[in-house]
Amino acid sequence: MSNGITVLCVCTWNRTRSVMMEALLGHHLAELGLAAGVRSAGTRADGGLATSETVKMLGARGLDVRGHRGTPLDRRLVTAADLIVTAEHEHVIDIAGRWPEAFASTFTLPELIELVQVHGGLLGAPIGDWKQVLNQGRRVGFEYLDDRSIASIADPTGLDRLAWTTTFGQIDDLTQRLAQAIG
């Protein structure tokens, strides 16, 4: 395992974006010869299946998520994760509101990649040291809550094929970059 890192991917229902993040991040880590624990959950998950479009898109990449069931986000999952990546700013707020101690480990996926571009990747350092660097100068509390400039990943559910392709491409790119940063 790469420094024993566990990553939790979070969206709302754990049927689309977090499923894509989990599968693609795991795939990119494996391509780099890295092993890490990657799971997913949803802030409002109810055990539902991955959306058919998610299953199709990941299946086209050789990633089978047909057996996926939405996992409700809970304290056990949050505390077990070294790093939590979310689809939306609101997910970070939800997690930090319920488990304030998890804020320093929780980022939107686009936000995390922006911070990696500034501060660099893990480079074999302990995960706690890396998160401390990533959090330097990061907005906290009400400043974070009110910061609408923090990038999110749009939910394509109910939208056209272009929205799905755009979301999938964004998640694929960002998870590949995260895998490289972890490696």
LUMRO-432577 format. One record per residue (C-alpha): residue number from 1; residue in one letter; x negated, y negated, z negated. Coordinates in Angstrom, 2 decimals, always signed. Layout:
BEGIN
<pos: NUM; code: A; c1: X; c2: Y; c3: Z>
...
This chain:
BEGIN
<pos: 1; code: M; c1: +0.00; c2: +0.00; c3: +0.00>
<pos: 2; code: S; c1: -1.27; c2: -3.46; c3: +0.85>
<pos: 3; code: N; c1: -2.15; c2: -4.74; c3: -2.63>
<pos: 4; code: G; c1: +0.98; c2: -2.90; c3: -3.87>
<pos: 5; code: I; c1: +3.23; c2: -5.63; c3: -2.43>
<pos: 6; code: T; c1: +6.98; c2: -5.23; c3: -2.39>
<pos: 7; code: V; c1: +9.08; c2: -7.53; c3: -0.20>
<pos: 8; code: L; c1: +12.83; c2: -8.04; c3: -0.55>
<pos: 9; code: C; c1: +14.71; c2: -9.45; c3: +2.46>
<pos: 10; code: V; c1: +17.98; c2: -11.23; c3: +1.63>
<pos: 11; code: C; c1: +20.95; c2: -12.60; c3: +3.54>
<pos: 12; code: T; c1: +24.64; c2: -12.87; c3: +2.67>
<pos: 13; code: W; c1: +26.25; c2: -9.53; c3: +3.51>
<pos: 14; code: N; c1: +23.10; c2: -7.43; c3: +4.19>
<pos: 15; code: R; c1: +24.54; c2: -6.41; c3: +7.53>
<pos: 16; code: T; c1: +22.58; c2: -8.50; c3: +10.08>
<pos: 17; code: R; c1: +19.69; c2: -10.86; c3: +9.30>
<pos: 18; code: S; c1: +18.23; c2: -9.13; c3: +6.24>
<pos: 19; code: V; c1: +18.58; c2: -5.76; c3: +7.99>
<pos: 20; code: M; c1: +16.63; c2: -7.16; c3: +10.94>
<pos: 21; code: M; c1: +14.02; c2: -8.66; c3: +8.60>
<pos: 22; code: E; c1: +13.56; c2: -5.40; c3: +6.69>
<pos: 23; code: A; c1: +13.26; c2: -3.22; c3: +9.81>
<pos: 24; code: L; c1: +11.07; c2: -5.59; c3: +11.80>
<pos: 25; code: L; c1: +8.76; c2: -6.49; c3: +8.90>
<pos: 26; code: G; c1: +8.30; c2: -2.80; c3: +8.09>
<pos: 27; code: H; c1: +7.58; c2: -2.13; c3: +11.77>
<pos: 28; code: H; c1: +5.03; c2: -4.95; c3: +12.07>
<pos: 29; code: L; c1: +3.28; c2: -3.93; c3: +8.85>
<pos: 30; code: A; c1: +3.04; c2: -0.34; c3: +10.13>
<pos: 31; code: E; c1: +1.64; c2: -1.57; c3: +13.46>
<pos: 32; code: L; c1: -1.14; c2: -3.26; c3: +11.48>
<pos: 33; code: G; c1: -1.75; c2: -0.07; c3: +9.50>
<pos: 34; code: L; c1: -0.43; c2: -1.70; c3: +6.32>
<pos: 35; code: A; c1: +1.99; c2: -0.14; c3: +3.89>
<pos: 36; code: A; c1: +4.22; c2: -2.26; c3: +1.71>
<pos: 37; code: G; c1: +7.57; c2: -1.70; c3: +0.09>
<pos: 38; code: V; c1: +10.22; c2: -3.50; c3: +2.14>
<pos: 39; code: R; c1: +13.89; c2: -3.52; c3: +1.13>
<pos: 40; code: S; c1: +16.93; c2: -5.64; c3: +1.84>
<pos: 41; code: A; c1: +20.00; c2: -6.83; c3: -0.03>
<pos: 42; code: G; c1: +22.81; c2: -9.34; c3: +0.27>
<pos: 43; code: T; c1: +24.09; c2: -12.02; c3: -2.08>
<pos: 44; code: R; c1: +27.64; c2: -10.84; c3: -1.30>
<pos: 45; code: A; c1: +26.96; c2: -7.33; c3: +0.02>
<pos: 46; code: D; c1: +29.72; c2: -4.78; c3: -0.44>
<pos: 47; code: G; c1: +28.20; c2: -1.59; c3: +0.98>
<pos: 48; code: G; c1: +29.23; c2: -2.31; c3: +4.57>
<pos: 49; code: L; c1: +27.42; c2: -0.94; c3: +7.58>
<pos: 50; code: A; c1: +24.92; c2: -2.92; c3: +9.61>
<pos: 51; code: T; c1: +26.70; c2: -4.76; c3: +12.41>
<pos: 52; code: S; c1: +26.91; c2: -2.87; c3: +15.70>
<pos: 53; code: E; c1: +24.86; c2: -5.54; c3: +17.45>
<pos: 54; code: T; c1: +22.13; c2: -5.27; c3: +14.79>
<pos: 55; code: V; c1: +22.07; c2: -1.49; c3: +15.23>
<pos: 56; code: K; c1: +21.85; c2: -1.89; c3: +19.04>
<pos: 57; code: M; c1: +19.12; c2: -4.53; c3: +19.02>
<pos: 58; code: L; c1: +16.94; c2: -2.70; c3: +16.52>
<pos: 59; code: G; c1: +17.64; c2: +0.61; c3: +18.27>
<pos: 60; code: A; c1: +16.29; c2: -0.87; c3: +21.50>
<pos: 61; code: R; c1: +13.01; c2: -1.37; c3: +19.62>
<pos: 62; code: G; c1: +13.05; c2: +2.22; c3: +18.34>
<pos: 63; code: L; c1: +14.21; c2: +1.22; c3: +14.84>
<pos: 64; code: D; c1: +17.16; c2: +3.25; c3: +13.58>
<pos: 65; code: V; c1: +19.37; c2: +1.48; c3: +11.02>
<pos: 66; code: R; c1: +22.56; c2: +3.44; c3: +11.70>
<pos: 67; code: G; c1: +22.54; c2: +4.76; c3: +8.13>
<pos: 68; code: H; c1: +22.12; c2: +1.34; c3: +6.55>
<pos: 69; code: R; c1: +24.63; c2: +0.30; c3: +3.88>
<pos: 70; code: G; c1: +24.71; c2: -3.21; c3: +2.46>
<pos: 71; code: T; c1: +23.04; c2: -3.38; c3: -0.96>
<pos: 72; code: P; c1: +24.29; c2: -5.96; c3: -3.48>
<pos: 73; code: L; c1: +21.55; c2: -8.23; c3: -4.78>
<pos: 74; code: D; c1: +20.87; c2: -7.63; c3: -8.47>
<pos: 75; code: R; c1: +18.31; c2: -8.37; c3: -11.17>
<pos: 76; code: R; c1: +16.56; c2: -5.03; c3: -10.69>
<pos: 77; code: L; c1: +15.85; c2: -5.70; c3: -7.02>
<pos: 78; code: V; c1: +14.78; c2: -9.29; c3: -7.67>
<pos: 79; code: T; c1: +12.40; c2: -8.45; c3: -10.51>
<pos: 80; code: A; c1: +10.89; c2: -5.50; c3: -8.60>
<pos: 81; code: A; c1: +9.98; c2: -7.72; c3: -5.63>
<pos: 82; code: D; c1: +6.66; c2: -9.51; c3: -5.36>
<pos: 83; code: L; c1: +8.00; c2: -11.64; c3: -2.53>
<pos: 84; code: I; c1: +11.59; c2: -12.46; c3: -1.58>
<pos: 85; code: V; c1: +12.33; c2: -13.77; c3: +1.91>
<pos: 86; code: T; c1: +15.79; c2: -15.08; c3: +2.70>
<pos: 87; code: A; c1: +17.66; c2: -16.12; c3: +5.80>
<pos: 88; code: E; c1: +19.01; c2: -19.40; c3: +4.40>
<pos: 89; code: H; c1: +18.14; c2: -22.22; c3: +2.03>
<pos: 90; code: E; c1: +21.38; c2: -21.40; c3: +0.18>
<pos: 91; code: H; c1: +20.14; c2: -17.88; c3: -0.53>
<pos: 92; code: V; c1: +17.04; c2: -19.28; c3: -2.26>
<pos: 93; code: I; c1: +19.30; c2: -21.53; c3: -4.33>
<pos: 94; code: D; c1: +21.59; c2: -18.60; c3: -5.20>
<pos: 95; code: I; c1: +18.66; c2: -16.45; c3: -6.33>
<pos: 96; code: A; c1: +16.98; c2: -19.25; c3: -8.31>
<pos: 97; code: G; c1: +20.29; c2: -20.15; c3: -9.93>
<pos: 98; code: R; c1: +20.83; c2: -16.59; c3: -11.13>
<pos: 99; code: W; c1: +17.20; c2: -15.74; c3: -11.89>
<pos: 100; code: P; c1: +15.21; c2: -19.00; c3: -12.30>
<pos: 101; code: E; c1: +11.96; c2: -17.11; c3: -12.85>
<pos: 102; code: A; c1: +12.23; c2: -15.76; c3: -9.27>
<pos: 103; code: F; c1: +12.05; c2: -19.17; c3: -7.56>
<pos: 104; code: A; c1: +8.25; c2: -19.13; c3: -7.14>
<pos: 105; code: S; c1: +8.58; c2: -15.78; c3: -5.32>
<pos: 106; code: T; c1: +11.55; c2: -16.75; c3: -3.13>
<pos: 107; code: F; c1: +11.37; c2: -18.56; c3: +0.22>
<pos: 108; code: T; c1: +13.38; c2: -18.75; c3: +3.39>
<pos: 109; code: L; c1: +11.45; c2: -16.75; c3: +5.97>
<pos: 110; code: P; c1: +10.81; c2: -19.85; c3: +8.13>
<pos: 111; code: E; c1: +9.77; c2: -21.86; c3: +5.04>
<pos: 112; code: L; c1: +7.29; c2: -19.16; c3: +4.02>
<pos: 113; code: I; c1: +5.69; c2: -19.07; c3: +7.45>
<pos: 114; code: E; c1: +5.35; c2: -22.88; c3: +7.42>
<pos: 115; code: L; c1: +3.59; c2: -22.61; c3: +4.04>
<pos: 116; code: V; c1: +1.33; c2: -19.84; c3: +5.36>
<pos: 117; code: Q; c1: +0.33; c2: -22.12; c3: +8.24>
<pos: 118; code: V; c1: -0.75; c2: -24.73; c3: +5.71>
<pos: 119; code: H; c1: -2.28; c2: -22.53; c3: +3.01>
<pos: 120; code: G; c1: -3.27; c2: -19.33; c3: +4.81>
<pos: 121; code: G; c1: -2.50; c2: -15.68; c3: +4.31>
<pos: 122; code: L; c1: -3.00; c2: -13.32; c3: +1.42>
<pos: 123; code: L; c1: -6.52; c2: -12.30; c3: +2.53>
<pos: 124; code: G; c1: -6.80; c2: -9.60; c3: -0.11>
<pos: 125; code: A; c1: -6.09; c2: -11.94; c3: -3.02>
<pos: 126; code: P; c1: -3.72; c2: -10.88; c3: -5.78>
<pos: 127; code: I; c1: -0.14; c2: -11.68; c3: -4.76>
<pos: 128; code: G; c1: +0.35; c2: -13.89; c3: -7.85>
<pos: 129; code: D; c1: -2.59; c2: -16.08; c3: -6.86>
<pos: 130; code: W; c1: -1.28; c2: -16.37; c3: -3.29>
<pos: 131; code: K; c1: +2.20; c2: -17.37; c3: -4.47>
<pos: 132; code: Q; c1: +0.66; c2: -19.98; c3: -6.76>
<pos: 133; code: V; c1: -1.12; c2: -21.51; c3: -3.75>
<pos: 134; code: L; c1: +2.03; c2: -21.34; c3: -1.61>
<pos: 135; code: N; c1: +4.01; c2: -23.17; c3: -4.29>
<pos: 136; code: Q; c1: +1.55; c2: -26.07; c3: -4.59>
<pos: 137; code: G; c1: +3.47; c2: -29.22; c3: -3.73>
<pos: 138; code: R; c1: +6.69; c2: -27.30; c3: -3.05>
<pos: 139; code: R; c1: +9.87; c2: -29.08; c3: -4.04>
<pos: 140; code: V; c1: +11.58; c2: -27.67; c3: -7.13>
<pos: 141; code: G; c1: +14.88; c2: -28.11; c3: -8.96>
<pos: 142; code: F; c1: +17.24; c2: -30.70; c3: -7.53>
<pos: 143; code: E; c1: +14.63; c2: -31.78; c3: -4.98>
<pos: 144; code: Y; c1: +14.70; c2: -28.28; c3: -3.49>
<pos: 145; code: L; c1: +18.47; c2: -28.08; c3: -3.81>
<pos: 146; code: D; c1: +18.92; c2: -31.34; c3: -1.88>
<pos: 147; code: D; c1: +16.23; c2: -30.68; c3: +0.76>
<pos: 148; code: R; c1: +18.16; c2: -29.87; c3: +3.93>
<pos: 149; code: S; c1: +14.95; c2: -29.89; c3: +5.98>
<pos: 150; code: I; c1: +14.08; c2: -26.38; c3: +4.77>
<pos: 151; code: A; c1: +14.48; c2: -24.15; c3: +7.81>
<pos: 152; code: S; c1: +16.95; c2: -21.29; c3: +7.84>
<pos: 153; code: I; c1: +17.87; c2: -18.49; c3: +10.23>
<pos: 154; code: A; c1: +21.32; c2: -18.89; c3: +11.76>
<pos: 155; code: D; c1: +23.86; c2: -16.09; c3: +11.36>
<pos: 156; code: P; c1: +24.84; c2: -14.89; c3: +14.85>
<pos: 157; code: T; c1: +27.90; c2: -12.97; c3: +13.65>
<pos: 158; code: G; c1: +30.90; c2: -13.83; c3: +15.82>
<pos: 159; code: L; c1: +28.75; c2: -15.75; c3: +18.29>
<pos: 160; code: D; c1: +27.68; c2: -15.04; c3: +21.88>
<pos: 161; code: R; c1: +24.83; c2: -12.85; c3: +23.11>
<pos: 162; code: L; c1: +22.46; c2: -15.82; c3: +23.34>
<pos: 163; code: A; c1: +22.88; c2: -16.53; c3: +19.61>
<pos: 164; code: W; c1: +22.11; c2: -12.88; c3: +18.82>
<pos: 165; code: T; c1: +19.06; c2: -12.85; c3: +21.07>
<pos: 166; code: T; c1: +17.82; c2: -16.12; c3: +19.58>
<pos: 167; code: T; c1: +18.22; c2: -14.90; c3: +15.99>
<pos: 168; code: F; c1: +16.60; c2: -11.55; c3: +16.75>
<pos: 169; code: G; c1: +13.67; c2: -13.23; c3: +18.52>
<pos: 170; code: Q; c1: +13.17; c2: -15.67; c3: +15.65>
<pos: 171; code: I; c1: +13.19; c2: -12.91; c3: +13.04>
<pos: 172; code: D; c1: +10.87; c2: -10.74; c3: +15.15>
<pos: 173; code: D; c1: +8.35; c2: -13.57; c3: +15.51>
<pos: 174; code: L; c1: +8.49; c2: -14.65; c3: +11.86>
<pos: 175; code: T; c1: +8.22; c2: -11.11; c3: +10.47>
<pos: 176; code: Q; c1: +5.26; c2: -10.41; c3: +12.74>
<pos: 177; code: R; c1: +3.57; c2: -13.54; c3: +11.41>
<pos: 178; code: L; c1: +4.39; c2: -12.56; c3: +7.83>
<pos: 179; code: A; c1: +2.91; c2: -9.09; c3: +8.36>
<pos: 180; code: Q; c1: -0.27; c2: -10.71; c3: +9.65>
<pos: 181; code: A; c1: -0.36; c2: -13.05; c3: +6.64>
<pos: 182; code: I; c1: +0.06; c2: -10.12; c3: +4.26>
<pos: 183; code: G; c1: -2.62; c2: -8.12; c3: +6.08>
